[in-house]
Amino acid sequence: MVSVKVLILGLGASGGGAEAADYYLKLGHDVEIISPQEKRDKDSMIDFLSSKGAVFISKDEIMDAVDKADLVVKIPGVPIPYLVKKKAKHITNDIAALLENPKTERMTKIIIAGSKGKTSTASALSDALNNLGMNAAFSEGLGYSAFHLLSDIENEEKAYDAIVIEMSLWQIKDTDTALGHVWPRIDILGITDTIPIPTSPSDMSAEGSLFIGPWIRKMIAPRILWERIMLSGIIRRRSVKMYPSPLNPFRNKPGMELGWECIRALGFRRKDASKAFDRYKGIPNRLELIAIKDGISFINDSSSVLPISVSFSMRGMKGTPVHLILGGTDKSRIDISELEAPIDESVSLTLLSGSLTDKLIPELRRDNIKFTGPYEKMDDAVRDAYSKALSHKGKREIPEIILLSPGAYADEFYANEFERGKEFRSSVLCLIDESAK
């Protein structure tokens, strides 16, 4: 493969720049990353990427770097200066890179968009497709980078038949710009609820005009949106299907309702499409209930890779004692002050090892906050949290929760956050199995 010069416009608030850098470095490309000088001595991820060959430069050097770069990578939340847009030879983002990759050309590509319900739909759909014998990958939206999936695709040992991509409107806007307003073939576009639809093919004021076009083979939309699309003329009428259809067995069931329609649009029989969802238990690693033992619920929220995600996850647990398992890799210069609220709300705190944990421990000691760990092995962390939950519960008949919500990435001790969640699941089930003997 010919080496190209890649310029990444920062690491990003959710680590997308680090994922991009890791991906291009593995391909043997020359990688430069924009980063403020004052951050370089404090960021372990910068040290890690530097050791792999990445070069960090200041904002003052950006125009010279753009001039030399074959590819500029936009990171979520990092705006592109006008002069960079004008001068760059080619600009991409994670989803555009995924869609443009030659290895995804023959894959069935499904986009799930809308204002809500995207994650549950895309997760249920990818799970159902796998149950039907298709090897389907799920590319999540908020807080996750498609460069992670691209790394798997570049691995010759992994071959996917389909990709299910969850996209927010701002991701659509970034991707449309990166693709030059011409998208590759999209087999199915599923809309969960509503998006701004243009009034005519020449109307470019609404976000829907950015990604709805002749490249869409089949579009599935709710009734209120279907009517607007049919009137707008932005896509061929025979390409648009309204849902839920009369025979949809999952009417009013979030995720499964639209997912079933997508499977039917791929040509699967009605009976097979319905059966495909039988084993779906919710989004893996996203507030996933693993088991209940001694009145203690074990919840896997390993996909929580940002502090704000921990606060969000604990929001629905108020009034129930939560024993929090926290910590991991600092991949994006995380503001650990955002962890103060969930830590204060938890009954006990168990730490996982990692660079973010190393930053957090001095703050905990300064504020006299008790914690145990840090543990490199998930099994040790689970057993420690379980012991504290049992002790706190005592003889009272009240429910308790052990919540794995790290608020950090997993790269130093696991392949990714999904592997971390798998380890948590395995440790919990092993603990329960031992207790049953």
RADA-V966043 format. One record per run of one state. SS is the DSSP state (@ for helix, = for strand, . for the rest). FROM is the first residue (numbers start at 1). TO is the last residue. If there is no record, write none. Layout:
BEGIN
((SS	FROM	TO) (SS	FROM	TO))
END
This chain:
BEGIN
((.	1	4) (=	5	8) (.	9	15) (@	16	26) (.	27	29) (=	30	34) (.	35	36) (@	37	39) (.	40	43) (@	44	51) (.	52	54) (=	55	57) (.	58	58) (@	59	68) (.	69	70) (=	71	73) (.	74	81) (@	82	87) (.	88	90) (=	91	92) (.	93	93) (@	94	100) (.	101	101) (@	102	104) (.	105	107) (=	108	113) (.	114	117) (@	118	131) (.	132	135) (=	136	139) (.	140	145) (@	146	154) (.	155	161) (=	162	167) (.	168	168) (@	169	178) (.	179	185) (=	186	191) (.	192	206) (@	207	210) (.	211	215) (=	216	222) (@	223	232) (.	233	236) (@	237	239) (=	240	243) (.	244	255) (@	256	265) (.	266	269) (@	270	275) (.	276	287) (=	288	293) (.	294	295) (=	296	300) (.	301	306) (@	307	317) (.	318	320) (=	321	326) (.	327	328) (=	329	329) (.	330	335) (@	336	345) (.	346	347) (=	348	352) (.	353	354) (@	355	366) (.	367	371) (=	372	375) (.	376	377) (@	378	393) (.	394	399) (=	400	404) (.	405	408) (=	409	409) (.	410	416) (@	417	436) (.	437	437))
END
